[in-house]
Amino acid sequence: MNVVRKPTVLMERFPYRYVQVGTLEINGKPDCRIQKVDSYTGRYRDMYLCDNEMQLMTAMEDFDYTCWLDPDRVPAYVKIVLVEPIELVQLVPQNYLLLWLLE
């Protein structure tokens, strides 16, 4: 018999929240999940079922890792490169332009 348990919210960072939903029957370990807000209904749905607590803790500490796990292909680990300005574009001497490069 499946019993629906209310999730315990460990941390919330919009549009994600990190929850623990009881324990797994197979090994007795905590059932850790990352949920995401459904843009249509406004309710949280399971986005990713974590393998263990360590993976959930890593996702809570590193927001880019959570984005990387998102099946909606949210940009993660965006690379920032400092480039010296080109002389034609040089408005203020010795300033640097920030170029956001998506990989």
trRosetta pair geometry for C-beta under 8 A, 3 or more apart (Angstrom, degrees):
i j d omega theta_ij theta_ji phi_ij phi_ji
5 21 5.3 139 81 -175 110 80
5 22 4.3 107 36 -37 170 119
6 21 8.0 -154 107 -129 20 81
7 19 3.8 9 175 180 126 140
7 20 6.9 143 -162 67 77 34
7 21 4.7 -46 -102 -83 80 89
7 33 7.3 -79 -125 54 133 119
7 35 7.5 79 135 -24 176 143
8 19 6.2 144 70 -161 45 77
8 20 4.8 -21 60 62 103 89
8 21 7.4 -179 17 -80 72 38
9 12 5.9 0 -179 -51 126 102
9 17 5.7 -40 -138 175 104 124
9 18 7.5 100 -162 73 61 52
9 19 5.4 -41 -100 -99 50 88
10 18 4.8 -58 63 103 106 97
10 19 6.3 176 4 -103 86 28
10 20 6.1 73 -42 -13 114 97
10 56 7.5 71 52 156 158 124
10 60 7.0 -68 114 -95 120 143
11 17 7.0 -174 96 -154 48 63
11 18 4.7 17 53 42 87 114
11 60 5.2 101 40 -139 149 114
12 16 7.6 -180 -154 101 51 52
12 17 4.2 -13 -112 -111 78 99
12 18 7.5 -147 -74 22 40 68
13 16 5.5 -1 73 66 80 91
13 17 7.3 156 27 -90 51 49
13 18 7.9 25 15 -12 94 98
13 63 6.5 -106 130 -111 155 112
13 66 7.7 123 74 56 125 169
14 37 7.1 -2 -148 -7 78 135
15 36 5.5 47 124 -159 100 79
15 37 4.3 -103 -166 28 99 105
16 34 5.9 -16 -163 -176 114 99
16 35 6.8 143 -158 79 60 48
16 36 5.5 -30 -99 -96 68 72
16 37 7.9 -113 -67 -6 29 79
16 47 7.1 -70 -121 24 95 149
16 66 5.5 -81 -19 171 179 140
17 34 7.6 160 79 -158 38 55
17 35 5.1 -17 61 62 87 99
17 44 6.0 -41 36 -124 122 145
18 32 7.6 -5 -175 -169 87 93
18 33 7.7 170 -154 90 48 47
18 34 5.8 -24 -103 -106 68 71
18 35 7.8 -174 -81 21 21 76
18 56 5.9 127 -165 -171 117 99
18 59 6.6 158 -102 99 125 111
18 60 5.2 -38 -28 -83 171 101
19 32 7.6 162 90 -152 46 51
19 33 5.4 -18 67 66 91 91
19 34 7.8 152 22 -101 75 23
19 35 5.9 19 6 -5 121 117
20 30 5.0 -32 -151 -179 118 120
20 31 6.6 122 -166 72 62 59
20 32 5.6 -27 -102 -98 75 65
20 33 7.6 155 -96 21 27 75
20 56 7.8 72 -76 180 87 170
21 31 4.7 -56 69 92 80 117
21 33 6.1 12 -1 8 113 123
22 30 7.7 172 112 -144 29 60
22 31 5.5 17 73 24 69 120
23 28 5.5 1 165 -161 133 43
23 29 6.4 161 -156 84 88 21
23 30 5.7 -63 -105 -98 69 38
23 31 6.1 162 -138 -16 14 88
24 27 5.6 18 91 44 117 77
24 28 6.8 -68 70 -13 72 10
24 29 5.4 1 32 59 112 73
24 30 7.5 44 -7 109 85 10
24 31 5.2 130 -57 -73 77 90
25 28 7.8 21 -149 -66 18 51
29 52 6.8 -49 164 -128 148 77
29 53 7.4 -131 180 -26 108 98
30 53 5.9 62 56 -73 121 105
31 49 7.8 -41 -172 -152 84 98
32 49 7.8 120 86 -169 57 54
32 50 4.1 -38 99 57 106 126
32 52 7.1 41 30 151 133 16
32 53 5.8 149 -42 -96 149 52
32 55 7.2 152 96 72 138 91
32 56 3.9 -95 172 -52 142 145
33 46 5.3 -60 -171 -129 135 98
33 47 7.9 131 172 43 88 62
33 48 6.9 161 -160 85 64 51
33 49 5.5 -30 -107 -110 87 57
33 50 6.4 -153 -87 5 28 87
33 56 7.9 5 15 -103 14 120
34 46 7.7 95 75 -158 46 59
34 47 5.1 -57 104 64 89 104
34 48 4.4 10 49 54 109 98
34 50 6.7 93 -19 -45 90 100
34 56 7.3 -177 -56 -123 88 81
34 59 5.9 -86 -77 145 134 157
34 66 6.3 -176 -150 -138 150 98
34 69 6.7 82 53 101 155 141
35 44 4.1 49 148 174 131 111
35 45 6.2 162 -156 77 90 24
35 46 5.6 -56 -101 -95 80 38
35 47 5.9 138 -137 0 23 90
36 44 6.8 150 74 -147 19 71
36 45 6.3 -30 63 61 71 76
36 47 4.0 66 -6 -57 109 132
36 70 7.0 91 -76 -124 150 102
36 72 8.0 -166 151 -2 168 128
37 42 6.5 -17 -171 -154 105 38
37 43 7.2 162 -146 90 63 17
37 44 5.8 -47 -89 -90 53 62
37 45 8.0 99 -142 15 12 76
38 41 4.5 20 92 42 126 93
38 42 6.7 -48 73 4 78 16
38 43 5.4 3 31 60 113 68
38 44 7.4 178 -6 -106 81 12
38 45 5.2 62 -52 -8 106 118
39 42 7.8 26 -158 -70 19 50
46 49 6.5 19 180 -62 126 82
47 69 7.4 102 128 120 109 101
47 70 6.3 -27 176 -119 135 68
47 71 7.0 -162 -168 11 85 95
48 59 8.0 -178 83 -109 138 161
48 69 4.8 -1 -74 154 164 124
48 70 7.7 -95 -35 -85 122 40
48 71 7.9 162 -70 -25 92 93
50 53 7.6 92 121 -86 135 21
50 55 4.4 177 -161 90 105 115
50 56 4.5 -67 -60 -59 178 87
50 59 7.1 -124 -94 3 125 139
51 55 5.2 84 43 -4 85 150
52 55 5.5 105 57 6 67 98
52 56 7.5 -128 106 0 41 90
53 56 5.5 -57 -152 39 40 112
53 57 6.1 40 152 -21 72 105
54 57 5.7 -53 -146 37 31 111
54 58 6.4 34 153 -21 64 105
55 58 5.6 -51 -148 35 32 113
55 59 6.5 32 153 -18 64 105
56 59 5.7 -55 -149 37 32 111
56 60 6.4 33 152 -21 65 105
57 60 5.6 -52 -147 34 33 113
57 61 6.4 25 156 -13 65 107
58 61 6.0 -61 -147 41 30 105
58 62 5.9 -18 169 24 69 112
58 65 5.9 -67 137 114 93 169
59 62 6.7 -72 -124 61 23 78
59 65 5.2 -128 -108 103 58 112
59 66 4.7 96 -167 -75 94 84
59 69 6.7 -27 -113 5 124 146
60 66 8.0 76 -71 -58 28 122
62 65 4.0 63 100 -1 111 115
62 66 7.3 168 100 -11 64 79
63 66 5.5 -48 -158 32 44 114
63 67 6.6 43 147 -17 70 102
64 67 5.4 -51 -149 38 39 113
64 68 6.2 44 149 -25 67 104
64 76 4.5 124 -171 -164 78 89
64 77 5.0 102 174 -57 136 64
64 78 7.9 -138 -120 5 122 69
65 68 5.4 -50 -147 33 33 116
65 69 6.6 32 152 -18 64 103
65 76 7.3 115 -75 -167 16 137
66 69 5.8 -57 -152 36 32 109
66 70 6.8 48 147 -40 62 97
67 70 5.4 -38 -156 7 38 122
67 74 4.3 -106 -158 98 92 115
67 75 6.8 -18 161 86 136 37
67 76 3.7 168 98 -84 108 104
68 76 4.0 -136 -63 96 75 167
68 77 6.7 32 -71 -10 119 106
70 73 7.1 -125 102 -18 92 14
70 74 4.5 22 72 14 146 111
70 76 7.8 153 28 -46 104 124
75 78 5.7 40 153 -68 115 105
75 102 5.9 -69 -132 -132 128 115
77 103 7.5 -37 102 41 95 120
78 100 6.2 -4 168 -164 123 97
78 101 7.6 154 -175 73 76 47
78 102 6.1 -39 -127 -102 90 67
78 103 7.9 176 -127 11 43 83
79 100 7.9 137 79 -162 54 50
79 101 5.0 -33 78 72 102 97
79 102 7.8 165 31 -100 84 19
79 103 6.0 65 -3 -28 119 110
80 98 6.3 -24 -162 -161 101 100
80 99 7.8 145 -157 74 53 51
80 100 6.4 -27 -105 -106 70 63
80 101 7.8 165 -98 26 22 80
81 98 7.9 138 70 -157 47 53
81 99 5.3 -26 66 66 95 100
81 101 5.9 24 2 1 117 123
82 96 5.0 -3 -164 177 99 140
82 97 7.9 143 -154 70 54 45
82 98 6.8 -33 -100 -102 63 62
83 96 6.9 140 65 -163 37 86
83 97 5.7 -31 68 65 90 93
83 99 5.7 21 8 -1 123 123
84 96 6.5 -61 -101 -112 42 78
85 89 5.5 -128 -173 89 100 98
85 90 4.8 129 118 -94 126 73
85 91 7.7 -108 -168 17 161 67
85 95 6.1 36 -22 76 134 79
85 96 7.0 -154 -33 -120 85 29
85 97 5.4 105 -87 -20 82 107
86 89 4.8 64 63 22 90 103
86 90 6.8 -133 92 -39 40 84
87 90 5.2 -32 -143 -4 34 125
89 97 7.6 4 119 -54 136 145
90 93 6.5 39 176 -93 116 52
90 95 7.9 149 -147 42 71 94
91 95 7.3 -28 65 39 82 141
92 95 4.5 59 83 -21 101 132
